[in-house]
Amino acid sequence: MSTVGQSTVTAPATAPGVLTWPQARERARRAGLRPLPAVGLPLAETLGHVLAEPLAALTDLPAFDTSAMDGWAVAGPGPWRISGRVLAGRTEVGPLADGDAVEIATGAQLPPGATAVLRREHGRTDGTLLRERGPEQLTTGQDVRPRGQECRRGEELLPTGTVVGPAVLGLAAACGHDRLAVRRRPVVQLLVLGDELIDTGIPGPGVVRDALGPLLPPWLRSSGAEVAEVRCVRDDFGLLRDALRHSTADVVVTTGATAAGPVDFLHRALAEAGARLLVDGVAVRPGHPMLLAELPGGRHLVGLPGNPLAAVAAMVTLALPLLHARTGRAATAPAPAPAAVPLPGHPTDTRLQPVRRTAAGVVPLAFDGPAMLRGLARAEALAVVPPGGADRGETVELVEAP
């Protein structure tokens, strides 16, 4: 125990040494391997959530034989006698005898006895008799979507851990779901630290415009989190200590105060909060002084550096793997890509380099200093450049950029 002013500070467990970039990402992922509880939500409210159980078909898809084209449902070889019309949505469809045909719309139920669908552009009719004029002879089953072609009732369509995107919503609706079992979103509180920050207007002498307050919340939401609060906290130990003490968020994300400057109070505030440091420094540039801590109650804090690009590097290193694990997302490896030109690296640390994709591979973007965002604003990804750099043609990993 040690005393600072009038406050009693509990020393945290011994902080880990500086980790490599892969080690830090894996430690963050493992820290989040307690997915949040499952909740049942109406289909329209599940976008961006993660499936808490496999998505299974509640019906055959399609549920009946359907026409894949506008034209005529025919029985047997032609010519055919036209005996009516079948539109989508009709449930009472009479059977066809051999030599009969009915006009049919795309998606309409195929009449019993029909053997194929003749496309409208491949047929000619005088009103009562239909003849084939297509380039190829009509074959049995042509332009018919048979029942169960896509899936059968009870079949597993998507695994647990799938992110619910627009296509998942459409598939779930098509196979009969009104509600889905998904993981609760982790609640995130963002604390932007620093006396020098302003949130409106043009920065002047001694002050800078806060870039991370606008940048991080939409990125956190797209990563599956619910951003409950964005709060600016001045460079004051008591204010930061109280903010951590009273937070109820699943994950607290802070910007700045991760190093050892005169007003970098984060380590001290974490010690008083009884936090356990899991990551305290990563061998990556930019973003070296980042941290991850476990708060009492199984909650977490991710400390991002204050420089914008360094904060982005810390997000992809620690915050995103943690959040993806908490939401139950299936783990995905960074995507590989060749370097179109040599990618300079740091002598001993991994480097995260904003890049764009070209036909020859990825190319680096200028304005990539720790405090810069101009290069990142044009980037399609961040290249994971190993210590020492990557030669032209060498494969590097790519991770998402905001």
Backbone torsions as a table, in degrees:
resi	resn	phi	psi	omega
1	MET	NA	146.5	175.1
2	SER	-140.5	158.7	-176.4
3	THR	-114.8	131.2	176.3
4	VAL	-124.3	110.7	-174.1
5	GLY	61.7	-126.3	179.2
6	GLN	-102.1	6.7	-174.5
7	SER	-100.4	142.0	173.9
8	THR	-91.7	123.8	-175.5
9	VAL	-110.2	126.8	175.8
10	THR	-91.8	121.3	-179.5
11	ALA	-68.8	135.9	179.2
12	PRO	-74.5	168.2	172.7
13	ALA	-58.9	156.2	-177.9
14	THR	-53.9	126.0	-177.7
15	ALA	-68.4	144.9	177.8
16	PRO	-68.4	158.3	174.8
17	GLY	-70.5	173.3	178.3
18	VAL	-61.9	129.7	-177.4
19	LEU	-99.2	155.6	169.8
20	THR	-71.1	165.1	-178.4
21	TRP	-61.2	-47.4	177.4
22	PRO	-62.4	-38.9	179.2
23	GLN	-62.4	-41.8	-178.6
24	ALA	-65.8	-43.6	178.4
25	ARG	-61.8	-42.0	-179.2
26	GLU	-68.3	-37.8	177.9
27	ARG	-65.6	-38.6	177.7
28	ALA	-65.4	-41.3	179.0
29	ARG	-63.1	-45.0	-179.2
30	ARG	-65.5	-32.3	178.5
31	ALA	-64.0	-26.6	-178.1
32	GLY	-96.6	8.5	-175.0
33	LEU	-77.6	47.0	170.8
34	ARG	-135.0	77.2	-175.3
35	PRO	-53.9	146.2	-179.3
36	LEU	-69.0	162.6	-175.0
37	PRO	-60.5	154.0	176.0
38	ALA	-80.0	144.6	174.9
39	VAL	-133.2	147.9	175.0
40	GLY	-96.5	122.9	-176.2
41	LEU	-127.1	149.7	170.7
42	PRO	-56.8	146.8	-174.0
43	LEU	-50.5	-43.3	-175.6
44	ALA	-66.8	-15.1	-178.0
45	GLU	-101.5	7.2	-173.2
46	THR	-99.4	-2.6	-178.1
47	LEU	-57.0	129.4	179.6
48	GLY	86.9	-12.6	174.9
49	HIS	-78.3	177.9	-179.0
50	VAL	-120.3	135.1	-179.8
51	LEU	-61.1	128.8	178.1
52	ALA	-91.6	-8.1	175.7
53	GLU	-151.3	160.8	-179.2
54	PRO	-60.2	147.0	174.3
55	LEU	-86.5	117.3	-178.9
56	ALA	-112.2	148.0	178.7
57	ALA	-73.9	132.5	176.2
58	LEU	-92.1	-2.9	179.8
59	THR	-155.8	162.2	167.6
60	ASP	-63.3	149.5	178.7
61	LEU	-134.1	113.9	-5.5
62	PRO	-68.0	160.6	-176.2
63	ALA	-79.4	-8.5	178.8
64	PHE	-156.3	164.3	175.7
65	ASP	-64.2	129.2	-177.2
66	THR	-129.6	160.8	175.5
67	SER	-82.5	133.8	177.6
68	ALA	-90.8	-4.7	-176.5
69	MET	-145.2	156.8	166.3
70	ASP	-73.5	136.6	179.8
71	GLY	164.3	-130.0	-179.7
72	TRP	-133.9	134.5	168.9
73	ALA	-83.2	127.3	-173.7
74	VAL	-123.4	155.6	176.0
75	ALA	-122.2	120.2	178.3
76	GLY	74.8	-172.1	-179.5
77	PRO	-76.9	154.8	179.5
78	GLY	-84.9	177.3	-1.0
79	PRO	-70.2	165.5	-174.6
80	TRP	-125.4	147.5	174.7
81	ARG	-86.1	127.2	-179.4
82	ILE	-83.9	124.7	-173.4
83	SER	-123.0	12.4	178.4
84	GLY	154.5	-160.9	-175.8
85	ARG	-143.1	142.9	176.7
86	VAL	-124.9	122.5	179.5
87	LEU	-109.3	159.1	176.7
88	ALA	-61.5	138.4	179.5
89	GLY	99.4	-14.7	176.8
90	ARG	-78.1	132.6	-178.5
91	THR	-104.0	-16.3	178.9
92	GLU	-106.7	103.9	-176.5
93	VAL	-121.4	119.2	-179.6
94	GLY	-73.9	154.2	-179.4
95	PRO	-72.0	155.0	175.9
96	LEU	-103.0	136.2	172.1
97	ALA	-88.8	160.4	179.5
98	ASP	-57.2	129.4	-178.6
99	GLY	93.2	-0.3	178.4
100	ASP	-99.0	159.5	176.0
101	ALA	-147.6	151.7	172.0
102	VAL	-132.8	142.6	173.4
103	GLU	-65.2	139.2	-174.2
104	ILE	-140.7	146.6	178.4
105	ALA	-99.7	153.8	175.5
106	THR	-55.9	131.0	179.5
107	GLY	88.5	-6.9	179.4
108	ALA	-76.5	152.9	-179.8
109	GLN	-69.6	133.3	-179.5
110	LEU	-73.5	132.1	178.8
111	PRO	-65.3	147.4	173.4
112	PRO	-56.3	140.5	179.4
113	GLY	91.9	-16.2	179.3
114	ALA	-69.0	140.2	-177.9
115	THR	-109.4	-16.8	-178.6
116	ALA	-168.8	173.4	172.8
117	VAL	-120.2	126.3	175.2
118	LEU	-94.0	119.6	-178.7
119	ARG	-61.8	149.5	-177.9
120	ARG	-57.5	-40.7	-177.3
121	GLU	-74.0	-8.6	-179.4
122	HIS	-105.7	10.0	-179.5
123	GLY	-129.8	156.7	172.7
124	ARG	-136.0	145.6	-174.0
125	THR	-144.5	148.6	172.9
126	ASP	-99.6	12.5	-179.8
127	GLY	107.3	-31.1	179.5
128	THR	-122.4	-23.5	-176.9
129	LEU	-124.9	133.7	-177.1
130	LEU	-112.0	131.9	176.3
131	ARG	-124.5	151.0	-179.2
132	GLU	-85.1	138.9	175.4
133	ARG	-137.1	17.3	-177.5
134	GLY	-71.5	167.1	-179.8
135	PRO	-69.3	-24.2	-179.6
136	GLU	-129.1	154.9	-179.9
137	GLN	-69.7	138.7	-179.6
138	LEU	-63.6	134.4	179.2
139	THR	-114.9	156.2	179.3
140	THR	-59.8	132.6	178.9
141	GLY	84.0	1.9	-177.2
142	GLN	-66.0	132.9	178.0
143	ASP	56.5	34.4	173.6
144	VAL	-116.2	131.6	171.7
145	ARG	-95.7	105.2	-176.5
146	PRO	-72.7	153.0	177.6
147	ARG	-53.5	133.1	177.9
148	GLY	76.0	14.1	-178.9
149	GLN	-60.2	-39.5	-178.2
150	GLU	-87.8	-40.9	178.7
151	CYS	-163.8	162.9	176.4
152	ARG	-110.2	153.1	178.8
153	ARG	-54.8	132.4	-179.5
154	GLY	88.3	-8.9	-179.3
155	GLU	-72.1	138.9	176.7
156	GLU	-78.1	123.3	-176.1
157	LEU	-99.2	-39.5	-178.2
158	LEU	-139.5	144.0	-177.2
159	PRO	-83.5	162.8	168.7
160	THR	-53.7	140.8	179.6
161	GLY	97.9	-5.4	178.0
162	THR	-74.3	134.4	175.6
163	VAL	-76.1	133.7	-179.5
164	VAL	-81.0	104.1	174.0
165	GLY	-106.8	-176.6	-178.9
166	PRO	-56.4	-40.8	-178.8
167	ALA	-67.6	-35.9	177.2
168	VAL	-65.4	-41.0	176.2
169	LEU	-58.1	-45.5	-179.8
170	GLY	-63.3	-43.2	179.2
171	LEU	-64.1	-44.3	180.0
172	ALA	-60.9	-42.2	178.5
173	ALA	-65.0	-44.3	-177.1
174	ALA	-60.3	-34.8	-177.0
175	CYS	-98.5	16.4	164.4
176	GLY	105.7	5.0	-175.7
177	HIS	-85.5	135.0	170.3
178	ASP	-103.6	-24.0	-179.5
179	ARG	-137.1	156.3	176.9
180	LEU	-132.2	147.5	172.3
181	ALA	-88.9	116.2	-177.1
182	VAL	-131.8	164.8	176.6
183	ARG	-79.6	141.0	172.7
184	ARG	-60.8	142.3	177.1
185	ARG	-71.4	139.4	172.7
186	PRO	-69.7	134.8	178.7
187	VAL	-84.7	127.0	-177.4
188	VAL	-116.7	135.8	171.1
189	GLN	-111.9	127.9	179.7
190	LEU	-105.4	120.2	177.7
191	LEU	-110.3	114.5	180.0
192	VAL	-96.7	114.0	-170.6
193	LEU	-101.5	138.8	172.6
194	GLY	140.9	133.6	175.8
195	ASP	-73.8	-22.1	-172.1
196	GLU	-84.2	-2.5	-172.3
197	LEU	-93.6	139.1	170.6
198	ILE	-123.4	153.2	-176.8
199	ASP	-111.7	2.8	175.0
200	THR	-143.5	158.5	172.4
201	GLY	78.5	-176.2	-177.1
202	ILE	-92.3	128.9	-178.8
203	PRO	-67.1	147.6	179.5
204	GLY	-122.4	-164.9	-179.1
205	PRO	-57.5	128.1	174.7
206	GLY	82.2	-6.2	179.6
207	VAL	-128.7	153.3	178.0
208	VAL	-131.0	152.1	178.0
209	ARG	-76.9	133.2	178.4
210	ASP	-69.0	117.7	176.8
211	ALA	-96.8	-25.7	-173.6
212	LEU	-79.6	-28.6	175.8
213	GLY	-58.6	-44.6	174.6
214	PRO	-75.8	-32.8	-172.8
215	LEU	-75.0	-44.4	-168.0
216	LEU	-76.0	-43.3	-175.1
217	PRO	-56.0	-47.0	178.7
218	PRO	-64.1	-32.1	178.0
219	TRP	-69.1	-40.3	177.0
220	LEU	-63.4	-42.1	179.5
221	ARG	-64.1	-41.2	179.6
222	SER	-67.6	-17.2	177.7
223	SER	-92.2	7.1	174.3
224	GLY	101.8	4.1	-176.7
225	ALA	-95.0	157.9	169.7
226	GLU	-105.7	114.4	-178.6
227	VAL	-85.8	107.1	-174.6
228	ALA	-82.6	-30.8	-174.3
229	GLU	-158.7	141.7	167.7
230	VAL	-120.8	116.8	-174.4
231	ARG	-130.2	136.5	173.1
232	CYS	-88.6	133.1	-179.1
233	VAL	-124.3	126.0	180.0
234	ARG	-68.7	167.2	178.9
235	ASP	-75.5	77.6	-177.1
236	ASP	-142.6	122.6	-176.8
237	PHE	-59.0	-45.0	-177.7
238	GLY	-62.1	-41.2	179.3
239	LEU	-64.4	-42.8	179.9
240	LEU	-67.9	-42.9	178.2
241	ARG	-58.0	-45.4	-178.2
242	ASP	-68.8	-36.4	178.6
243	ALA	-61.9	-41.3	177.9
244	LEU	-70.5	-40.0	-177.2
245	ARG	-63.3	-37.4	-173.7
246	HIS	-97.3	-3.4	-179.0
247	SER	-70.3	139.3	175.2
248	THR	-114.4	7.6	-177.5
249	ALA	-67.7	151.7	174.0
250	ASP	-65.2	-38.3	-179.6
251	VAL	-136.7	128.5	172.4
252	VAL	-102.7	129.0	175.6
253	VAL	-113.8	126.5	178.1
254	THR	-116.1	154.1	175.9
255	THR	-121.9	126.3	-180.0
256	GLY	89.4	171.1	174.6
257	ALA	66.5	24.0	-179.7
258	THR	-93.6	-10.7	-177.5
259	ALA	-94.6	-144.4	-175.8
260	ALA	-128.9	35.4	178.6
261	GLY	-74.8	174.9	-175.3
262	PRO	-64.2	-24.2	178.4
263	VAL	-119.7	21.6	176.7
264	ASP	-87.7	89.4	-171.3
265	PHE	-94.9	3.4	-169.9
266	LEU	-64.8	-45.5	-179.9
267	HIS	-59.7	-43.1	-179.0
268	ARG	-65.2	-41.5	179.4
269	ALA	-65.8	-37.6	177.7
270	LEU	-66.0	-38.2	178.6
271	ALA	-61.7	-44.2	-179.4
272	GLU	-68.4	-28.5	178.6
273	ALA	-78.0	-3.9	-179.4
274	GLY	75.4	25.7	-178.5
275	ALA	-77.6	158.1	176.2
276	ARG	-115.3	119.9	-180.0
277	LEU	-73.2	128.0	176.6
278	LEU	-102.7	-35.1	177.0
279	VAL	-137.6	130.0	177.8
280	ASP	-139.4	78.7	-177.3
281	GLY	103.5	133.9	-178.7
282	VAL	-132.6	139.4	179.7
283	ALA	-77.7	71.7	-179.1
284	VAL	-143.8	146.9	177.4
285	ARG	-129.5	133.4	-9.4
286	PRO	-74.9	174.7	173.1
287	GLY	102.5	12.5	-175.8
288	HIS	-49.4	-48.2	-176.0
289	PRO	-85.0	61.8	176.0
290	MET	-103.8	161.3	179.5
291	LEU	-149.8	158.5	175.1
292	LEU	-133.9	130.4	-179.1
293	ALA	-133.5	148.6	172.9
294	GLU	-96.5	122.3	178.4
295	LEU	-89.5	161.4	175.5
296	PRO	-55.3	144.8	-179.9
297	GLY	85.9	10.3	178.0
298	GLY	79.0	12.4	176.9
299	ARG	-87.8	171.4	-176.0
300	HIS	-135.2	156.3	172.3
301	LEU	-128.1	132.2	173.9
302	VAL	-111.5	119.3	179.3
303	GLY	-98.4	113.5	178.6
304	LEU	-96.1	144.7	171.6
305	PRO	-61.6	161.9	-177.3
306	GLY	-80.1	-26.4	177.8
307	ASN	-67.8	135.7	-170.5
308	PRO	-58.3	-51.1	-177.7
309	LEU	-69.0	-32.8	175.1
310	ALA	-64.4	-38.1	176.9
311	ALA	-64.7	-39.4	177.3
312	VAL	-62.9	-41.3	177.3
313	ALA	-60.8	-40.2	178.4
314	ALA	-69.3	-33.5	176.6
315	MET	-59.9	-48.6	-177.3
316	VAL	-73.7	-23.2	-179.1
317	THR	-81.2	-44.9	-172.0
318	LEU	-117.0	-48.8	-171.1
319	ALA	-68.5	-46.6	-176.0
320	LEU	-67.8	-45.5	176.0
321	PRO	-59.3	-37.4	178.3
322	LEU	-64.7	-48.9	-177.5
323	LEU	-65.7	-41.6	179.8
324	HIS	-62.3	-38.7	177.7
325	ALA	-68.4	-41.2	179.8
326	ARG	-63.2	-33.4	179.6
327	THR	-84.1	-5.7	179.4
328	GLY	82.1	14.8	178.6
329	ARG	-64.5	142.2	174.3
330	ALA	-64.3	136.3	-178.5
331	ALA	-67.5	138.0	176.9
332	THR	-126.1	139.6	178.9
333	ALA	-83.7	150.5	174.1
334	PRO	-56.5	147.0	-177.4
335	ALA	-82.0	140.3	179.0
336	PRO	-86.1	152.8	175.6
337	ALA	-159.3	148.1	177.7
338	PRO	-79.0	152.4	173.9
339	ALA	-84.6	125.3	-180.0
340	ALA	-75.1	-25.8	177.8
341	VAL	-139.2	164.5	176.0
342	PRO	-58.6	137.7	178.5
343	LEU	-109.0	108.5	-179.6
344	PRO	-63.1	146.2	-179.7
345	GLY	-127.6	173.9	174.1
346	HIS	-82.0	148.2	-177.6
347	PRO	-57.8	-37.3	-174.1
348	THR	-125.0	-16.0	-174.1
349	ASP	-111.0	156.3	168.9
350	THR	-65.6	146.3	176.4
351	ARG	-120.4	134.3	175.3
352	LEU	-102.7	111.5	-170.5
353	GLN	-113.2	121.4	173.2
354	PRO	-61.2	132.5	-176.9
355	VAL	-139.4	162.6	169.4
356	ARG	-120.1	152.5	179.0
357	ARG	-89.0	139.8	171.8
358	THR	-130.4	175.1	179.1
359	ALA	-62.3	-29.3	-178.8
360	ALA	-88.1	-8.7	-176.7
361	GLY	133.0	-162.3	-176.1
362	VAL	-91.8	146.2	177.7
363	VAL	-124.3	142.6	-178.9
364	PRO	-74.9	155.9	178.4
365	LEU	-110.9	145.4	177.8
366	ALA	-73.4	177.1	-179.4
367	PHE	58.0	57.1	-175.4
368	ASP	-116.7	24.4	176.9
369	GLY	-70.6	160.6	-176.2
370	PRO	-56.4	-30.4	-177.5
371	ALA	-95.8	4.5	-173.3
372	MET	-102.5	150.0	175.2
373	LEU	-125.2	-6.2	-175.7
374	ARG	-61.3	-44.0	177.7
375	GLY	-66.3	-41.7	-179.3
376	LEU	-62.7	-34.2	-178.5
377	ALA	-64.4	-22.8	178.3
378	ARG	-101.0	-3.9	-172.1
379	ALA	-78.0	148.6	172.0
380	GLU	-101.0	-15.8	-180.0
381	ALA	-169.2	174.5	171.0
382	LEU	-112.7	124.8	177.0
383	ALA	-85.2	135.3	177.9
384	VAL	-91.0	97.3	-175.9
385	VAL	-91.3	122.2	-176.7
386	PRO	-70.7	163.3	176.5
387	PRO	-52.5	133.5	-179.0
388	GLY	93.1	-14.5	177.6
389	GLY	97.3	178.0	-179.9
390	ALA	-129.7	135.0	178.8
391	ASP	-77.7	162.1	174.2
392	ARG	-57.8	132.6	-178.2
393	GLY	87.7	-14.2	179.0
394	GLU	-73.0	140.9	-179.2
395	THR	-79.9	131.1	174.1
396	VAL	-122.8	159.1	176.6
397	GLU	-86.8	147.9	176.0
398	LEU	-118.1	137.5	173.8
399	VAL	-122.0	160.1	-173.9
400	GLU	-65.8	146.0	172.3
401	ALA	-111.0	153.6	-178.6
402	PRO	-67.0	NA	NA
